[in-house]
């Protein structure tokens, strides 16, 4: 199975179709009149489809078990064709396209099984995905591709050359994956005045994002939140909560982080943990969705 532990849960929707083509009009009439010997074709096939959707991960080895939170099965009859539409919804880390297609397939196969005693010319056709929604790919095209960032590593030991930076490099890499240009990457000691000075320098230079890593813990030398909070025009608690919630799902120590998010003018300022795991997970928690903030800062309405 593909590793999805780094993904966020979002609303995922998929609709799939299958077409059952019968050989004669009398078969359609038997379905509508309820005279098929094996019973109610639509209701029994719907039940089979529901079971098929739930059993998908047991039959297809790469499909993740996931909560099915809604399934809708509809039928449309046109001439000798019965169009089956299966919609599946979940709030999870991965999509439900395969579940919807599997459900449509099972519905069609059950209809075939029930109708074959009265019609030898039945065909199953055009099993395909009609529509899907949700996940990272649904949102990434909405963001600007010309955003810039400064990454600032706050660490006495790294600044003194006693330790190699990993967290800042992880942040830089993840920004590049989101098509954000990293204009500056610097290392400074855990000094409140230097944090303030760097923030003001980059904010005045027109950089869109200023990301700090380090100094968000509880030691005597952790000053980043104290330095940044007075500078912010607005805090964004939802970003801070998302970072901690994502981390808390992976390690109980995330509740001790004091990550900060806010704006100065039209500049987004983030203070992320100094550990490499904490920095990487914080980026996974909020990117690329956090880039929507730049549309809001320019006056766009929330979608």
Buried (B, 14 or more C-beta within 10 A) or exposed (E): EEEEEEBBBBEBBBBBBBBBBBBEEEBBEBBEEEEBEEEEBBEBBBBBBBEBBBBBBEEEEEBBEBEBEEBEBEBEEEEBBBBBBBBBBBEBBBBBBBBBBBBBBBBBBBBBBBBEEBBEEBBBEBBEBBEBBBBEEBBBEEBEEEBBBBBBBBBBBBBEEEEEBBBBBBBBEBBEEBBBEBBBBBBBBBBBEBBBEBBEBBBEEEBBBBBBBBBBBEEEBBBBBBBBBEBBEEBBEEBBEBBBEBBEBBEEBBEEBBBBBBBBEEBBBBBBBBBBBBBBBBBBBBBBBBBBBBBEBEEEEEE
